[in-house]
Amino acid sequence: MKEYQTYIFDLDGTLISSLEDLAASTNYALRQAGLPERTLEEVRTFVGNGVRKLMERAIPDGASHPRFEEIFTTFREHYMLHNLDATRPYDGIMEMLKEMKRRGKHVAVVSNKFYAATQELCQHFFGNYVEVAIGEREGIRKKPAPDTVIEAFRQLGVSRENAVYIGDSDVDIATARNSDLPCISVLWGFRDRDFLLEHGATTFAEKPSDILS
């Protein structure tokens, strides 16, 4: 696998294992509204397009549900209080980031998770190993649009030359394609190899150290 100078990472399912906390907040919001809860595997299939889309998929009738905004707000409030309960970096991630820092690489995170949570999680777990962290916010299109990747390059002060995008989902494959970047698909995240192959993945990492090998 080629060694790059700039590494743009997805967050959930790529750097951090966050499914349990996402599911807990989803089910808390559903429970408060008297709606049926979702299994962990259902929530796994709902993630990837941001938390609003997660809740649209989790709530019966989605965004057309008359109490959608109330339920979504309950989710956000609960998640901001509980997003560190079970979430942690995947095994080998910290060692990989430390080695990138040692080699003088540029590292950014672009996520469809809302901005405050993206910033909080990256600062808590990664500190100065991640130079730039960009989440969902008004005025910038979410992935798979290339906007957050372009913004990451701008904040890093680098070009897309010798850069790579790393993620765990079909959204990430499309984001890399739309950003005109090569893509490394990780196999420890929310989607399996067969699913990723079906959506155009060509290069895989079975463990974090593979990304720098």
Secondary structure by P-SEA (a helix, b strand, c coil): cccccbbbbbccccccccaaaaaaaaaaaaaaaccccccaaaaaaaccccaaaaaaaaccccccccaaaaaaaaaaaaaaaccccccccccaaaaaaaaaaaabbbbbbbccccaaaaaaaaaacccccccccccccccccccccaaaaaaaaaaaccccccbbbbbccaaaaaaaaaacbbbbbbccccccaaaaaaacccccccccccccc
